Amino acid sequence: MFDFILNKPIELKVGDQILKFSTLADYEFCMSGRTAIPSSKITDLVKFSTEQLKKEARTIKDIEKRFVSILSKSIEDPASINRALRELDPLIFSQDHSWRDIISGLNNGDDALNPYRRIALVKYMQYLSSRQEIIKYLYNEKKQNYKVGADTYSGMSESAEFKETLLLDNTVFEPGAQDLTKENAFERMPKGEAITIILAPTEEIDILLSKHKCKLAAQNGIQFIDQAGRVYKLNKGRNLIGRDSVSNIMIEPSLRDVSRLHLVIENFGDNTMQLTDLSSHGTYLSSKYLTSRTGGQTSKS
């Protein structure tokens, strides 16, 4: 459980341990160390068959969708994360790095702990992303190395469900050599973490939704220009970008590597905005907007 007193350290009981944090930054640093996959978990995954890896990937994907919805709502209504986490079955959280105990401890506090809940959810989503990367790698290795007949893999390669979710596809975007010059290098935004950007008047910057190049421009407010060149003016406040019909800016449904809820842009006015990536295949910005990030935020100098 948590003891929380304003301007005093917090304590989190995790099993038989008491973890103490003087600041939110200390807590975030501690949670960041829990996003890697333990070697014992990797050893277990190596023993999985391709079908077991697919099942594991689908399970993670389903959990991730729920977390993305919770995180998206919490941007508009910070208090909602407390209610949402309490409604989740604790068993969906892994016991790796005591994540299950951490969430249970957070659920014993009140709304004053919402910033800590948000960080925990963001870091746990990053932990899940690490698991997905390992599963994808192992799946592709097994698929390449196994010498099997066409009938054995026909269901796997042609499964509509499997193709639709892009769970273990090789189409995950990584910036090409042409994008990796020092000046123009793209870097993947940390999933779930808010990045603050301030545009100069008339400034225009590139932003990649997976591999699709879009733009953000300071023209009579802030405009979003999609991969086809269509221009959208961002509303003041929260803007959802993705393939889902609930999005303020709906991306073409045929672009399957763009998530249904891919990116949240909070428009504060005065050309200031906060970007939060919620996607499976990533949102990429010029590295200069991310290298000076502190506490999940950065501002253009």
NUPA-923073 format. One record per residue (C-alpha): x, y, z. Coordinates in steps of 0.02 Angstrom, whole numbers, plus 50000, padded with zeros to 5 digits. Each point is the difference from the previous one (the first is absolute). Layout:
# NUPA-923073
[atom [X; Y; Z]]
...
//
This chain:
# NUPA-923073
[atom [50000; 50000; 50000]]
[atom [50047; 50182; 49980]]
[atom [50021; 50134; 50132]]
[atom [49982; 50168; 49916]]
[atom [50025; 50168; 50085]]
[atom [50017; 50157; 49896]]
[atom [50183; 50055; 49982]]
[atom [50061; 49844; 50089]]
[atom [50073; 49838; 49928]]
[atom [49884; 49859; 49950]]
[atom [50018; 49819; 50048]]
[atom [49946; 49851; 49897]]
[atom [49990; 49827; 50075]]
[atom [50050; 49869; 49871]]
[atom [49994; 49828; 50078]]
[atom [50113; 50008; 50152]]
[atom [50089; 50157; 49939]]
[atom [49962; 50181; 50032]]
[atom [50051; 50113; 49855]]
[atom [50021; 50184; 50041]]
[atom [49997; 50142; 49874]]
[atom [50042; 50181; 50037]]
[atom [49934; 50068; 49835]]
[atom [49897; 49949; 49850]]
[atom [50161; 49998; 49898]]
[atom [50077; 49873; 50120]]
[atom [49846; 49891; 49980]]
[atom [50005; 50013; 49810]]
[atom [50184; 49952; 49999]]
[atom [49961; 49846; 50104]]
[atom [49857; 49948; 49886]]
[atom [50110; 50024; 49847]]
[atom [50113; 49862; 50064]]
[atom [49853; 49880; 49993]]
[atom [49968; 50009; 49813]]
[atom [50132; 49871; 49950]]
[atom [49957; 49815; 49986]]
[atom [50080; 49886; 50130]]
[atom [50114; 49867; 49929]]
[atom [49891; 49863; 50076]]
[atom [49851; 50065; 49899]]
[atom [50104; 49999; 49840]]
[atom [50053; 49821; 50037]]
[atom [49818; 49949; 50017]]
[atom [49952; 50087; 49838]]
[atom [50139; 49913; 49903]]
[atom [49914; 49835; 50039]]
[atom [49834; 50059; 49927]]
[atom [49937; 49933; 49835]]
[atom [49950; 50121; 49863]]
[atom [49817; 49974; 50045]]
[atom [50036; 50037; 50183]]
[atom [50094; 50157; 49950]]
[atom [49851; 50056; 49897]]
[atom [49883; 49971; 50145]]
[atom [50114; 50097; 50117]]
[atom [50009; 50144; 49876]]
[atom [49810; 50006; 49985]]
[atom [49979; 50002; 50189]]
[atom [50122; 50145; 50017]]
[atom [49913; 50092; 49859]]
[atom [49831; 49985; 50084]]
[atom [50069; 50062; 50166]]
[atom [50090; 50142; 49914]]
[atom [49839; 50059; 49918]]
[atom [49918; 50017; 50171]]
[atom [50149; 50096; 50068]]
[atom [50003; 50117; 49850]]
[atom [49817; 50041; 50031]]
[atom [50033; 50034; 50184]]
[atom [50151; 50109; 49963]]
[atom [49908; 50097; 49865]]
[atom [49854; 50038; 50117]]
[atom [50118; 50051; 50140]]
[atom [50073; 50138; 49892]]
[atom [49829; 50085; 49998]]
[atom [49942; 49941; 50171]]
[atom [50149; 49964; 50116]]
[atom [49888; 49929; 50138]]
[atom [49935; 49863; 49884]]
[atom [50162; 49900; 50014]]
[atom [49965; 49960; 50183]]
[atom [49829; 49926; 49961]]
[atom [50062; 49910; 49845]]
[atom [50147; 49912; 50084]]
[atom [49890; 49942; 50144]]
[atom [49880; 49921; 49875]]
[atom [50138; 49896; 49919]]
[atom [50033; 49821; 50054]]
[atom [50172; 50007; 50087]]
[atom [50043; 49833; 49919]]
[atom [50022; 50083; 49830]]
[atom [50158; 50081; 50068]]
[atom [50159; 49898; 49994]]
[atom [50092; 49950; 50158]]
[atom [50163; 50050; 49916]]
[atom [50084; 50142; 50097]]
[atom [49856; 49989; 50127]]
[atom [49884; 50094; 49881]]
[atom [49846; 49917; 50071]]
[atom [50045; 50053; 50177]]
[atom [50040; 50177; 49942]]
[atom [49828; 50021; 49920]]
[atom [49916; 49925; 50152]]
[atom [50093; 50123; 50112]]
[atom [49949; 50146; 49891]]
[atom [49819; 49945; 50010]]
[atom [50004; 50026; 50189]]
[atom [50025; 50188; 49980]]
[atom [49886; 50143; 49954]]
[atom [49998; 50121; 49852]]
[atom [50157; 50085; 50063]]
[atom [50094; 49850; 49929]]
[atom [49933; 50020; 49823]]
[atom [50166; 50069; 49932]]
[atom [50085; 49844; 50069]]
[atom [49867; 49888; 49924]]
[atom [50024; 50081; 49831]]
[atom [50189; 49974; 50005]]
[atom [49976; 49819; 50054]]
[atom [49880; 49967; 49856]]
[atom [50117; 50083; 49874]]
[atom [50150; 49899; 50060]]
[atom [49900; 49839; 50003]]
[atom [49948; 50031; 49819]]
[atom [50184; 50022; 49958]]
[atom [50035; 49835; 50087]]
[atom [49866; 49919; 49891]]
[atom [50080; 50077; 49845]]
[atom [50165; 49919; 50050]]
[atom [49912; 49833; 50013]]
[atom [49921; 50025; 49829]]
[atom [50169; 50035; 49921]]
[atom [50074; 49840; 50070]]
[atom [49848; 49898; 49946]]
[atom [50011; 50073; 49825]]
[atom [50185; 49960; 49988]]
[atom [49978; 49821; 50062]]
[atom [49851; 49971; 49887]]
[atom [50094; 50057; 49845]]
[atom [50153; 49897; 50048]]
[atom [49897; 49843; 50022]]
[atom [49904; 50032; 49840]]
[atom [50163; 50017; 49901]]
[atom [50086; 49852; 50079]]
[atom [49861; 49872; 49999]]
[atom [49993; 49897; 49841]]
[atom [49818; 49958; 49987]]
[atom [49877; 49963; 49864]]
[atom [49886; 50130; 49923]]
[atom [49848; 49923; 50084]]
[atom [50074; 50027; 50173]]
[atom [50022; 50187; 49974]]
[atom [49852; 50035; 49887]]
[atom [49887; 50043; 50145]]
[atom [50132; 50109; 50082]]
[atom [50051; 50100; 49848]]
[atom [49825; 50024; 49930]]
[atom [49904; 50029; 50161]]
[atom [49895; 50157; 49974]]
[atom [49999; 50035; 50186]]
[atom [50189; 49985; 50009]]
[atom [50030; 50115; 49852]]
[atom [49873; 50125; 50061]]
[atom [50079; 50026; 50171]]
[atom [50178; 50006; 49932]]
[atom [50052; 49916; 50162]]
[atom [50162; 49923; 49939]]
[atom [50021; 50081; 49831]]
[atom [50167; 50053; 49929]]
[atom [49926; 50166; 49944]]
[atom [50039; 50092; 50162]]
[atom [50079; 50162; 49945]]
[atom [50179; 50041; 50041]]
[atom [50072; 50162; 49930]]
[atom [50102; 49970; 49843]]
[atom [50176; 50059; 49970]]
[atom [49936; 50155; 49913]]
[atom [49915; 50050; 50163]]
[atom [50149; 49972; 50113]]
[atom [50109; 50151; 49964]]
[atom [50051; 50090; 50158]]
[atom [49895; 50151; 49959]]
[atom [49842; 49911; 49942]]
[atom [50005; 49837; 50100]]
[atom [49831; 49934; 50052]]
[atom [49976; 49922; 50169]]
[atom [49853; 49901; 50065]]
[atom [49900; 50088; 50134]]
[atom [49994; 49906; 50166]]
[atom [49831; 49919; 50006]]
[atom [49874; 50082; 50114]]
[atom [50115; 50142; 50053]]
[atom [49950; 50179; 49963]]
[atom [50119; 50103; 49892]]
[atom [49977; 50188; 49999]]
[atom [50044; 50097; 49842]]
[atom [49991; 50187; 49968]]
[atom [49999; 50051; 49817]]
[atom [50064; 50167; 49940]]
[atom [49877; 50102; 49893]]
[atom [49984; 49922; 49825]]
[atom [50114; 49856; 50052]]
[atom [49965; 49827; 49926]]
[atom [50070; 49835; 50063]]
[atom [49990; 49820; 49940]]
[atom [49917; 49865; 50104]]
[atom [49990; 49817; 49951]]
[atom [49852; 49890; 50044]]
[atom [50088; 49833; 49983]]
[atom [50079; 50023; 49826]]
[atom [49877; 50132; 49938]]
[atom [50069; 50177; 49992]]
[atom [49883; 50136; 50063]]
[atom [50031; 50178; 50058]]
[atom [49958; 50120; 50141]]
[atom [49994; 50182; 49950]]
[atom [49974; 50163; 50094]]
[atom [49879; 50088; 49882]]
[atom [49857; 50096; 50083]]
[atom [50011; 49878; 50145]]
[atom [50070; 49826; 49977]]
[atom [49963; 49896; 49846]]
[atom [50023; 49814; 49973]]
[atom [50041; 49949; 49821]]
[atom [49974; 49815; 49967]]
[atom [50097; 49883; 49885]]
[atom [49889; 50047; 49852]]
[atom [50023; 50187; 50025]]
[atom [49829; 50032; 50078]]
[atom [50002; 50144; 50124]]
[atom [49908; 49997; 50166]]
[atom [49994; 50138; 50129]]
[atom [50025; 49932; 50175]]
[atom [49866; 50041; 50126]]
[atom [50046; 50086; 50162]]
[atom [50023; 49861; 50126]]
[atom [50006; 49814; 49964]]
[atom [50015; 49933; 49821]]
[atom [50000; 49814; 49959]]
[atom [50088; 49940; 49842]]
[atom [49978; 49823; 49935]]
[atom [49896; 49881; 49893]]
[atom [49854; 49991; 50122]]
[atom [49843; 50095; 49956]]
[atom [50003; 50087; 50170]]
[atom [50161; 50089; 49950]]
[atom [49998; 50187; 49969]]
[atom [50116; 49966; 49854]]
[atom [49962; 49833; 49919]]
[atom [50142; 49917; 49906]]
[atom [49959; 49890; 49850]]
[atom [49939; 49830; 50062]]
[atom [50110; 49912; 49871]]
[atom [50157; 50056; 50094]]
[atom [50001; 49851; 50117]]
[atom [50163; 50047; 50086]]
[atom [49917; 50158; 50066]]
[atom [49910; 49958; 50162]]
[atom [49815; 50034; 50029]]
[atom [50051; 50122; 50137]]
[atom [50174; 50043; 49944]]
[atom [50043; 50173; 50068]]
[atom [49926; 50126; 50120]]
[atom [50042; 50184; 49973]]
[atom [49951; 50119; 50139]]
[atom [49993; 50174; 49924]]
[atom [50031; 50134; 50133]]
[atom [49998; 50148; 49880]]
[atom [50144; 50120; 49964]]
[atom [50075; 49863; 49888]]
[atom [50032; 49890; 50153]]
[atom [49946; 49818; 49997]]
[atom [50027; 49838; 50093]]
[atom [50016; 49837; 49902]]
[atom [49966; 49827; 50073]]
[atom [50031; 49844; 49895]]
[atom [49879; 49856; 50031]]
[atom [50043; 49895; 49848]]
[atom [50069; 49828; 49965]]
[atom [50118; 50051; 49860]]
[atom [50057; 50166; 50069]]
[atom [49999; 50186; 49970]]
[atom [50166; 50077; 49946]]
[atom [50066; 50176; 50021]]
[atom [50165; 50083; 49963]]
[atom [50118; 49947; 50138]]
[atom [50031; 50181; 50051]]
[atom [49825; 50004; 50076]]
[atom [50037; 49849; 50108]]
[atom [50184; 50009; 50051]]
[atom [49972; 50136; 50130]]
[atom [49845; 49915; 50070]]
[atom [49983; 50012; 50188]]
[atom [49860; 49916; 50095]]
[atom [49915; 49951; 49838]]
[atom [49997; 50175; 49925]]
[atom [50106; 50106; 49888]]
[atom [49987; 50173; 49928]]
[atom [50074; 50070; 49844]]
[atom [50141; 50118; 50039]]
//
